[in-house]
Amino acid sequence: MACNLCHKSCGMLACLENGAIVEIADDPDYPFNKGAQCSKGASALEELDHPNRINYPLKRVGERGSGEFTRVSWEEALDDIAGKLERLKKEYGAEAISTIGGTNRTDDFARRRFFNLLGSPNVAHTVPACWIPNFLIEAASYGWGACDNNVAGGARCAVIWGYNPGATYVNEMEKILRARETFGTKIIVIDPRFSETAAKADLWLPIRPNSDNALALAWLNVIINEGLYDAEFVSEWTVGFGELAERVEEYTPEWAAEKTGVSAELIAEAARMYATSKPACLMWGVATDQLGRGSTAGAQARVALRAICGNLDVPGGDVMPGPHPTFITDWEMELNEKLPEEQRAKQLGSDRFKLNSWPGYRLISENLERVWGKSIPAEWFCEANPPVLFRAMATGEPYPVKAAIVLADNPLVSYANTKLVYQALKSLELLVVMEYWMTPTAVLADYVLPAASWLERPVLTTTYGVSDWLIASERAIEPLYERKTDYELWRELGLRLGQGEYWPWEREEEVFKHRLEKLGYEIESYEEFVHNYRYDFAPREYRKYLERGFATPSGKVELKNSILEKLGYDPLPHYVEPPFSPEARPELAEDYPLVLITGGSFQGGKKRNEKKALPEEPTVAINPQLAKALAAQEGDWIWIETPVGKVRQRVMITDAVAPGVIQAPRGRWFSERKADADDIARIFEFNINVCLDDDPDTCDEACGSWCTRGVLCRAEKVNKEE
């Protein structure tokens, strides 16, 4: 089996007695996690029949947000939802119907297939703040994402930038440490916190939150000026190097030292270590996508670092796998051609955030199809922008959005600007939530539908549809009670809305077998493939560009990016002042002297009922110096305030964060309590996303990601009376 609670899809084993699961364990023979297991997988059995699980379709009978529901049949729920969708489409247009998703717990091609056939371009996820800005810049620059960091293939240097695998990806950390033992791999960690991973580093760069862009530009300055780049690769396989060199001349280590708080000497030492330790991996971290304005500019700089140092698509470097050549990919299943041009033009945010919407997706896809024969899926890489979508729900501008279907997400907790999201969801005529638990978002819904977990559904994944391998997993048991998979939801709604000819497969096992047909295996069923093969790895090739070129307009790595230029963005790496820095907002700096970073507990709302992994109450990490200034002891409550909101959390005192920095968990709500109308309000008291601003003017200019790092804030101890 494969756990699909994150994109790692770790191998798991389930032991059954008399048709019931009695034990689950990690799979030591699985190629990716090799027996490693995190709390998400370990808790699956406890959560399978947890008393708080949603087991039957529920229909709202009280006021929205009252928490008053009655049990109904699936037939009644689906008939009513389909009827309302049909009415809203006729009255307002298909674009008035939206969907919001999280990460990788659903059959994502099916959602896009349904919405393309429905005629709505307004599919949204948390993805603008997770991986997509980096991947899209890479795809526009060298024709695919360098998404398979091949540290185990002989890397001599691993740059771990903006994430902490020592705490979040155990199997990834194990590979990094094994590479150190085997190849002498140098480890560079870039993180404001002294994390578990930083403790293992050869060099730790404790940058100020949201100064990543400045650091990357300074590395380029050092590497180019000291001649440490791969001159042969640059000459033969890049365009725009001369202009890049001229652009980064001003971004000296001394300049970056003022921005990052890291000494010029350490910046230069790290740049030299990376450039001279070949091959090297520059490993992606989610923090680099959550910088708001300037996220893609920073990604441009990291693209240039990989390219000029000759680390692209080489063993031990940053591998660009391309799509699986014979597996029927998500892109091939989505039916994007069914969405009319006039509807594509209505995609919310596409007039402004062009890279992660139809204008940029079209330009990127043209080149990917030419070179690879396939593109990346529109799901994830061609999205309605969430901040714009929520504003359309709340205000009716630029046009009304009247419905949302939410799966694998908890928007009321997971997105920035919680109060706006609440206003938006309350304004809808139809809100449908398919869930495991009665989340705050589900409390607002008209219908709450029971979702099957990974133990109750088959899983077929290729890491968001972009890898050259696939993992196949069977369901351990049939769904308990009346739980269903999202594929069943989309198919049943599609049948009711006249899409029948496009949904010939009744169950996932049938559609998955269809997707495996071109692989050449002689199998009678999907289950037979799982039992006999389980996964398929396309032959791994390196330096594929020697034969086919890069999937860009020029056929080379575009250090000066023609796609960005055509979309109206700066085509070269450049510095963008973070949206909430003292320099960008000098009028706020005096009243908000501290810096907030968020992240940790939740991603996309997907881990919401795990008591073992989370403290009962939200805990904020502060330095002993700040604790002293606030007269706060371990466990005391403090207020955290920004110009857009104020919440309280319990203090955890640690030297791992700098004195002027506050680190708060992302997206907290009291899952251990039954959610009702009163409990919804508690997210405004404790959820740090209340303090985050998603004003489109502060979002990344190309992908629309909002800022969760380097946010100006202030803090004070909570009085006993409060």
C-alpha positions in Angstrom: 0.0 0.0 0.0 1.0 3.7 -0.3 0.1 6.4 2.2 -0.9 9.4 0.2 -1.1 12.0 2.9 1.8 13.8 1.3 3.6 13.6 -2.0 6.2 11.1 -0.7 3.5 8.3 -0.9 5.5 6.1 1.5 5.1 2.3 1.3 2.9 0.8 4.1 1.7 -2.7 5.0 -1.7 -3.5 6.4 -2.5 -6.7 8.3 -6.1 -8.0 8.1 -8.0 -10.5 10.2 -11.5 -11.5 9.1 -11.6 -8.5 6.7 -10.6 -5.9 9.3 -7.3 -4.1 9.6 -5.7 -4.9 12.9 -2.2 -3.5 12.3 -0.4 -1.2 9.9 3.4 -0.9 9.6 6.0 0.7 7.4 7.3 -1.4 4.4 11.0 -2.0 4.6 11.2 -3.1 0.9 9.6 0.1 -0.5 12.1 2.0 -2.6 11.4 5.5 -1.3 10.9 5.4 2.5 12.6 2.0 3.0 10.8 1.5 6.3 10.8 5.1 7.6 7.5 6.3 8.9 6.1 9.6 10.1 3.2 10.3 12.5 0.7 10.6 9.6 1.1 7.1 8.5 1.5 5.8 12.0 -1.9 7.3 13.0 -3.9 5.9 10.1 -5.3 2.9 11.9 -6.4 5.0 14.9 -8.1 7.4 12.6 -9.8 4.7 10.4 -12.7 4.2 12.8 -12.2 7.3 15.0 -15.4 8.4 16.7 -15.0 11.9 15.1 -14.9 10.6 11.5 -17.6 11.7 9.1 -19.3 8.4 8.0 -22.5 9.5 6.3 -23.7 12.4 4.0 -24.9 15.3 6.0 -27.2 18.2 5.0 -27.3 21.5 6.7 -30.7 22.2 8.4 -29.8 25.2 10.6 -28.3 28.6 9.7 -25.0 28.4 7.9 -22.3 27.9 10.6 -24.7 26.7 13.2 -23.4 23.1 13.0 -26.9 21.7 12.6 -27.0 18.9 10.1 -29.2 15.9 9.3 -28.2 12.6 7.8 -29.3 12.1 4.2 -28.7 9.5 1.5 -26.0 9.9 -1.1 -28.6 9.9 -3.8 -30.5 12.8 -2.2 -27.2 14.7 -1.6 -25.9 14.2 -5.2 -29.2 15.0 -6.8 -29.6 18.2 -4.9 -26.0 19.3 -5.4 -26.2 18.6 -9.1 -29.5 20.5 -9.4 -28.0 23.5 -7.7 -24.9 23.5 -9.9 -27.1 23.3 -13.0 -29.2 26.2 -11.8 -26.2 28.4 -10.8 -24.5 27.7 -14.2 -27.6 28.8 -16.0 -28.1 31.9 -13.9 -24.5 33.1 -13.5 -22.3 31.1 -15.9 -20.1 28.1 -15.2 -17.4 30.4 -13.9 -19.6 31.0 -10.8 -18.8 27.5 -9.7 -15.4 26.8 -8.1 -13.5 24.1 -6.3 -10.8 24.4 -3.6 -8.3 21.6 -2.9 -5.3 20.8 -0.8 -2.5 18.3 -1.5 -2.4 14.9 -3.1 -5.1 13.0 -1.3 -7.5 13.0 -4.3 -7.8 11.8 -7.9 -6.8 15.2 -9.1 -7.3 14.5 -12.8 -11.0 13.8 -12.1 -11.6 17.2 -10.5 -10.1 19.0 -13.5 -11.9 16.7 -15.9 -15.3 17.5 -14.3 -14.6 21.2 -14.2 -13.4 21.3 -17.8 -16.6 19.6 -18.9 -18.6 21.8 -16.7 -17.0 24.9 -18.3 -15.5 26.5 -15.2 -11.8 27.6 -15.1 -12.0 28.3 -11.3 -10.1 25.4 -9.8 -7.9 26.5 -6.9 -5.5 24.9 -4.4 -3.0 25.9 -1.7 -0.3 25.3 -4.4 0.7 29.0 -5.1 2.3 28.7 -1.7 3.7 25.2 -2.1 6.2 24.1 -4.8 4.4 25.6 -7.9 6.2 28.9 -8.2 9.5 27.1 -8.2 8.4 24.4 -10.6 6.8 26.8 -13.1 9.9 29.0 -13.2 12.0 25.9 -13.8 9.7 24.6 -16.5 9.7 28.0 -18.2 13.6 28.2 -17.9 14.7 24.6 -18.8 11.6 22.7 -19.7 10.7 20.7 -16.6 11.1 21.0 -12.9 14.3 19.7 -11.3 12.1 17.8 -8.9 14.2 14.7 -8.4 17.2 15.9 -6.3 19.6 13.0 -6.8 21.5 13.3 -3.6 21.8 9.5 -3.4 23.3 9.4 -6.9 26.6 10.8 -5.8 26.0 14.4 -4.8 29.1 16.1 -3.4 27.1 19.0 -2.0 23.4 19.2 -0.9 21.9 22.6 -0.4 18.9 22.3 1.9 17.0 25.5 1.3 13.9 26.4 3.2 12.8 23.1 4.7 13.7 20.8 7.5 13.8 17.1 6.4 15.2 16.2 9.8 11.7 16.8 11.2 9.4 16.6 8.3 10.8 14.1 5.7 12.6 11.3 7.6 13.4 9.3 4.5 14.8 12.3 2.8 17.1 13.1 5.7 18.2 9.5 5.8 19.3 9.7 2.2 21.2 13.0 2.8 23.1 11.5 5.8 23.8 8.3 3.9 25.3 10.4 1.0 27.6 12.1 3.5 28.9 8.8 4.6 29.2 7.4 1.1 30.3 10.3 -1.0 31.5 12.8 1.6 28.6 15.1 0.6 28.8 18.6 2.1 25.6 19.8 3.6 24.6 23.5 3.4 21.4 24.5 5.3 19.7 27.8 4.7 17.1 28.4 7.5 16.4 31.2 10.0 16.0 28.5 12.6 18.7 26.2 14.1 16.6 23.2 13.0 17.2 19.5 13.4 18.7 19.6 9.9 20.8 22.7 10.5 22.4 20.7 13.4 23.8 18.3 10.9 25.1 20.9 8.5 28.7 21.7 7.4 27.5 25.3 6.9 24.4 26.8 8.4 23.3 30.2 7.0 20.8 31.7 9.5 19.3 34.2 7.2 16.7 36.8 8.2 13.3 35.5 7.3 12.4 36.3 3.6 15.9 37.3 2.5 16.4 34.2 0.4 16.3 36.2 -2.8 19.2 38.4 -1.8 21.3 35.4 -0.8 20.8 33.6 -4.1 21.7 36.7 -6.1 24.9 37.1 -4.0 25.9 33.5 -4.7 25.5 34.2 -8.4 27.7 37.3 -8.0 30.5 35.2 -6.3 30.3 32.3 -8.7 30.4 34.4 -11.9 33.0 37.0 -10.7 35.3 34.2 -9.5 34.9 32.1 -12.6 33.5 29.1 -10.7 30.8 28.4 -13.3 30.8 25.6 -15.9 32.0 27.6 -18.9 31.4 24.8 -21.4 27.8 24.2 -20.4 27.1 28.0 -20.2 28.5 28.5 -23.7 26.7 25.6 -25.4 23.5 25.3 -23.5 22.4 28.7 -22.1 21.2 32.0 -23.4 21.4 35.3 -21.6 24.6 34.6 -19.5 26.2 38.0 -20.4 23.1 39.8 -19.3 22.8 37.7 -16.2 26.4 38.5 -15.3 25.8 42.2 -15.8 22.6 42.1 -13.7 24.1 40.4 -10.7 27.2 42.6 -10.6 25.5 44.9 -8.0 24.5 42.0 -5.7 27.7 41.6 -3.8 28.1 39.5 -0.7 28.5 42.7 1.2 25.2 44.0 -0.1 23.5 40.7 0.7 25.0 40.7 4.2 22.9 43.7 5.1 19.8 42.1 3.7 20.3 38.6 5.2 22.2 39.2 8.4 24.7 36.6 7.3 28.3 37.8 7.0 29.8 38.4 3.5 32.5 35.9 4.3 30.0 33.1 5.1 27.9 33.9 2.0 31.0 33.7 -0.2 32.2 30.5 1.5 28.9 28.8 0.9 28.7 29.9 -2.7 32.2 28.5 -3.4 31.4 25.2 -1.6 28.3 24.8 -3.8 30.0 25.7 -7.1 33.1 23.6 -6.6 31.5 20.5 -5.2 30.2 18.8 -8.3 27.8 17.4 -8.8 25.6 19.3 -6.4 21.9 19.3 -5.5 20.0 22.5 -4.7 17.1 21.0 -2.8 13.7 22.7 -2.9 12.0 23.8 0.3 8.4 25.1 0.6 9.5 28.3 2.4 10.9 29.6 -0.8 7.4 29.6 -2.3 5.9 31.4 0.6 7.7 34.8 0.4 4.9 36.7 -1.3 6.1 39.3 -3.8 9.5 38.1 -5.1 9.0 34.3 -4.8 9.4 33.7 -8.5 12.3 36.2 -8.7 14.1 34.1 -6.1 13.3 31.0 -8.1 14.8 32.6 -11.2 18.1 33.0 -9.2 18.1 29.4 -8.1 17.4 28.3 -11.7 20.5 30.2 -12.8 22.6 28.7 -10.0 21.8 25.1 -11.0 22.4 25.9 -14.7 25.6 27.8 -14.6 27.2 25.3 -12.2 26.4 22.4 -14.6 24.2 20.5 -12.2 21.2 20.0 -14.4 20.1 16.5 -15.3 23.3 14.8 -14.2 23.8 11.9 -11.7 24.0 13.4 -8.2 22.6 16.7 -9.4 19.2 18.2 -10.1 17.4 15.7 -12.3 14.6 16.6 -14.7 12.8 13.4 -15.2 10.1 14.5 -17.7 6.8 12.7 -17.9 6.5 9.0 -17.9 6.6 8.1 -21.6 4.0 5.4 -21.8 1.8 5.8 -18.7 -1.4 7.8 -19.4 -0.6 10.9 -17.3 -2.9 13.2 -15.4 -2.5 15.7 -18.3 -3.8 13.2 -20.7 -6.8 12.5 -18.5 -7.9 16.1 -17.8 -9.6 16.9 -21.1 -8.3 20.5 -21.0 -9.3 20.8 -24.6 -12.9 20.7 -23.6 -12.7 24.1 -21.7 -13.6 26.8 -24.2 -11.3 29.7 -24.8 -13.9 32.2 -23.6 -14.0 30.4 -20.3 -10.3 30.2 -20.0 -10.2 34.0 -20.2 -12.5 34.2 -17.1 -10.1 32.3 -14.8 -9.8 34.5 -11.7 -6.4 36.1 -11.4 -5.2 35.1 -14.9 -5.0 38.8 -15.9 -2.5 39.5 -13.2 -0.8 36.2 -12.0 -0.1 34.9 -15.5 2.5 32.2 -14.9 0.2 30.0 -12.8 -2.9 30.4 -15.0 -3.9 29.9 -18.6 -1.6 32.6 -20.2 1.6 31.1 -18.8 0.5 27.5 -18.8 -0.3 27.7 -22.6 3.2 29.1 -23.4 5.0 26.5 -21.2 2.9 23.6 -22.5 3.7 24.4 -26.2 7.3 23.7 -25.5 6.8 20.7 -23.2 4.6 19.0 -25.8 7.1 19.7 -28.6 10.0 18.1 -26.7 8.4 15.5 -24.3 5.2 14.8 -26.2 3.2 15.6 -23.1 2.8 18.5 -20.7 2.4 19.1 -17.0 -1.2 18.8 -15.7 -3.4 21.9 -15.6 -4.3 20.7 -12.1 -1.7 22.4 -9.9 -0.1 24.4 -12.7 -3.0 26.4 -14.1 -5.1 27.7 -11.3 -7.5 30.4 -10.2 -5.7 32.6 -7.7 -7.1 31.9 -4.2 -6.9 35.6 -2.9 -8.8 36.8 -6.0 -11.2 33.9 -5.8 -12.1 34.6 -2.1 -12.6 38.3 -3.0 -14.9 37.4 -5.8 -17.0 35.2 -3.4 -17.2 38.0 -0.9 -17.8 41.0 -3.2 -19.0 39.7 -6.5 -16.1 41.4 -8.3 -15.0 41.0 -11.1 -18.1 38.6 -11.3 -20.1 36.5 -8.8 -18.8 33.2 -7.5 -21.7 31.4 -5.9 -20.5 27.8 -5.3 -17.5 25.9 -4.1 -16.7 22.2 -3.7 -13.9 21.6 -1.2 -11.8 18.5 -0.9 -8.6 17.7 0.9 -8.5 21.2 2.3 -9.8 23.3 5.1 -9.7 26.9 3.7 -11.1 28.6 6.8 -7.9 27.5 8.6 -5.3 26.9 5.8 -5.3 30.2 3.9 -4.1 33.7 4.8 -6.5 36.4 5.8 -8.9 34.1 7.7 -11.6 36.7 8.3 -11.9 37.3 4.5 -12.1 33.6 3.8 -14.8 33.3 6.4 -16.7 36.1 4.8 -16.2 34.5 1.4 -17.5 31.1 2.3 -20.4 32.5 4.3 -21.5 34.4 1.1 -21.8 31.3 -1.1 -25.2 29.9 -2.2 -23.7 26.3 -2.2 -20.7 25.0 -0.2 -19.9 21.3 -0.4 -17.2 19.8 1.7 -15.9 16.2 1.3 -14.0 15.4 4.5 -12.7 13.0 7.2 -13.6 15.4 10.1 -16.0 18.1 10.9 -13.6 20.9 10.2 -14.4 24.6 10.7 -14.9 24.8 6.9 -17.2 21.8 7.0 -19.3 23.5 9.7 -20.1 26.2 7.2 -21.1 23.8 4.4 -24.5 23.0 3.0 -23.4 19.4 2.5 -20.7 17.5 4.2 -19.7 14.2 2.5 -17.7 11.3 4.0 -14.3 10.8 2.4 -12.5 7.4 2.2 -8.9 7.4 3.5 -5.9 5.9 1.8 -6.6 2.6 3.5 -10.0 2.5 1.8 -9.0 3.5 -1.7 -6.5 2.6 -4.3 -3.7 5.1 -5.0 -1.9 5.7 -8.3 0.5 8.5 -8.1 3.3 10.1 -10.1 4.0 13.0 -7.7 1.4 15.5 -9.0 1.7 14.1 -12.5 5.3 15.2 -13.2 7.5 12.1 -12.5 8.8 9.4 -14.8 7.8 6.7 -12.4 4.5 5.6 -10.9 3.4 4.0 -7.6 0.3 1.7 -7.5 -1.4 0.7 -4.3 -4.6 -1.3 -3.6 -7.2 -0.5 -1.0 -6.8 -2.6 2.1 -10.5 -2.6 2.7 -13.6 -1.3 1.1 -14.7 2.1 2.4 -16.4 1.8 5.8 -19.9 3.1 6.5 -20.9 5.2 3.5 -17.6 6.8 2.7 -16.7 7.3 -0.9 -13.7 8.5 -2.9 -13.6 11.8 -4.7 -13.5 10.0 -8.0 -16.9 8.6 -7.2 -18.1 12.1 -6.3 -16.9 13.7 -9.6 -18.2 10.8 -11.7 -21.6 10.8 -10.0 -22.0 14.6 -10.4 -20.8 14.3 -14.0 -23.4 11.7 -14.8 -26.1 13.9 -13.4 -24.9 16.9 -15.5 -24.7 15.2 -18.9 -21.1 14.2 -18.9 -21.8 10.5 -19.0 -19.8 9.6 -22.1 -16.6 10.9 -20.4 -17.0 8.7 -17.3 -17.0 5.1 -18.6 -15.1 3.7 -15.6 -17.2 3.0 -12.5 -14.4 2.5 -10.0 -10.9 3.8 -9.6 -9.5 0.3 -10.2 -11.0 0.4 -13.7 -9.7 3.9 -14.6 -6.3 3.0 -13.2 -6.1 -0.2 -15.3 -6.9 2.0 -18.3 -4.0 4.3 -17.5 -1.6 1.4 -17.3 -2.6 -0.1 -20.6 0.3 1.3 -22.7 3.0 0.1 -20.3 3.0 -3.3 -21.9 2.2 -5.5 -18.9 -0.1 -8.5 -19.5 -2.5 -8.0 -16.7 -6.2 -8.7 -16.3 -6.8 -6.2 -13.5 -5.3 -3.3 -11.6 -5.0 -5.4 -8.5 -2.9 -7.9 -10.5 -0.5 -5.1 -11.4 -0.2 -4.0 -7.8 0.4 -7.6 -6.6 3.0 -8.5 -9.3 4.7 -5.2 -10.0 3.5 -2.4 -7.7 5.5 0.4 -9.4 7.0 1.2 -12.8 10.2 3.3 -13.3 10.9 4.5 -16.8 14.5 4.0 -17.8 16.4 6.9 -16.1 18.4 8.9 -18.6 20.7 11.8 -17.9 21.7 14.8 -20.0 18.6 14.2 -22.2 19.1 17.7 -23.6 22.1 16.4 -25.6 19.6 14.6 -27.8 16.4 16.6 -27.7 17.4 20.1 -26.4 15.6 21.8 -23.6 11.9 22.3 -23.8 12.1 26.1 -24.1 11.5 28.4 -27.0 15.3 28.5 -27.7 16.0 24.9 -26.9 18.5 26.0 -24.3 18.4 27.0 -20.6 17.0 30.5 -20.7 18.9 32.5 -18.0 17.0 35.4 -19.7 13.6 34.0 -19.8 11.6 34.6 -23.0 8.3 33.3 -21.6 8.5 35.6 -18.6 9.3 38.5 -20.9 6.4 37.7 -23.2 4.1 37.7 -20.1 5.4 41.1 -19.1 7.7 40.1 -16.3 11.4 40.8 -15.7 13.2 38.0 -17.7 16.3 38.1 -15.5 16.9 37.2 -11.9 16.5 40.4 -9.8 16.0 41.6 -6.3 12.5 42.3 -5.0 12.1 43.8 -1.6 10.0 41.5 0.6 6.4 42.8 0.9 6.5 43.3 4.7 10.1 44.2 5.4 10.9 47.5 7.3 12.2 48.9 4.0 9.0 48.0 2.1 6.7 49.2 5.0 8.6 51.8 7.0 5.4 53.3 8.3 4.8 50.0 10.2 8.3 49.1 11.4 8.2 51.1 14.6 4.9 49.8 15.8 5.6 46.2 14.6 9.3 45.6 15.4 9.3 41.8 15.4 9.3 39.3 12.5 6.8 36.5 12.2 7.4 33.2 10.3 4.7 30.5 10.1 4.7 26.9 9.0 4.8 23.5 10.5 1.7 21.8 11.9 -0.6 21.7 8.8 -0.2 21.8 5.0 -3.4 22.3 3.1 -5.4 21.3 6.2 -4.6 17.6 5.7 -3.5 16.6 9.2 -6.2 17.8 11.5 -7.1 15.1 14.0 -3.7 13.8 15.0 -3.2 14.4 18.7 0.1 12.7 19.1 1.9 15.1 16.7 0.5 18.4 18.0 0.3 20.0 21.4 -3.3 20.6 22.6 -2.9 24.3 22.3 -1.0 26.3 19.7 2.6 27.0 20.7 4.8 29.8 19.4 8.6 29.6 19.5 10.4 32.7 20.8 14.0 33.4 21.9 14.9 33.7 25.6 15.8 37.4 25.0 12.3 38.1 23.7 10.7 36.1 26.4 12.5 38.2 29.0 11.5 41.5 27.2 7.9 40.3 27.3 8.1 39.0 30.9 6.9 35.7 29.6 7.7 32.2 31.0 7.4 28.9 29.3 3.7 28.1 28.7 2.5 31.7 29.2 0.0 33.1 26.6 1.2 36.0 24.4 -0.7 38.0 21.9 0.8 38.1 18.3 -0.5 41.1 16.3 0.0 42.3 12.7 -1.9 45.1 10.9 -4.6 42.6 9.8 -5.2 40.5 12.9 -4.4 39.4 16.4 -4.2 35.9 17.9 -2.9 34.4 21.1 -0.6 31.3 21.5 1.4 29.6 24.3 5.1 30.4 24.6 7.8 27.8 23.9 11.3 29.3 24.7 14.1 28.2 22.5 17.5 29.4 21.2 16.6 27.9 17.8 15.0 31.2 16.7 16.6 34.6 16.6 15.8 37.2 19.3 13.6 39.3 17.0 11.8 36.4 15.4 8.5 34.6 16.3 7.8 31.2 14.8 4.1 30.1 14.9 2.5 26.9 13.7 0.5 27.2 10.5 -3.3 26.7 10.6 -4.3 25.7 14.1 -7.7 24.7 15.2 -9.1 22.6 18.0 -9.7 19.3 16.2 -10.1 17.5 19.5 -13.3 19.4 20.2 -16.6 19.0 18.3 -16.8 21.9 15.9 -19.9 24.0 16.1 -20.9 27.7 15.6 -19.1 28.8 18.7 -16.0 26.8 17.9 -15.6 28.4 14.5 -14.9 31.6 16.3 -11.9 30.1 18.1 -9.9 30.0 14.9 -10.0 33.8 15.1 -8.5 33.6 18.5 -5.8 31.0 17.8 -5.1 30.5 14.1 -2.0 32.4 13.0 -3.4 32.8 9.5 -5.6 35.5 11.0 -2.4 37.6 11.1 -1.4 37.0 7.4 -2.3 39.4 4.7 -3.2 38.1 1.2 -3.6 41.5 -0.5 -2.9 40.8 -4.2 -0.5 43.7 -4.2 1.7 41.8 -1.7 1.5 38.5 -3.5 4.1 37.1 -5.9 3.8 39.0 -9.2 3.8 35.9 -11.4 2.2 33.1 -9.4 0.1 34.9 -6.8 1.6 33.2 -3.7 1.0 35.0 -0.4 3.6 35.8 2.2 4.0 33.6 5.3 7.6 34.6 6.1 9.1 37.8 7.3 5.9 39.5 8.3 6.1 42.5 10.6 4.4 41.9 13.9 4.4 42.7 17.6 3.8 40.7 20.8 2.8 41.2 24.3 1.9 38.9 27.3 -1.7 38.1 27.8 -3.1 39.5 31.0 -4.6 37.0 33.4 -8.0 38.8 33.0 -8.0 38.3 29.2 
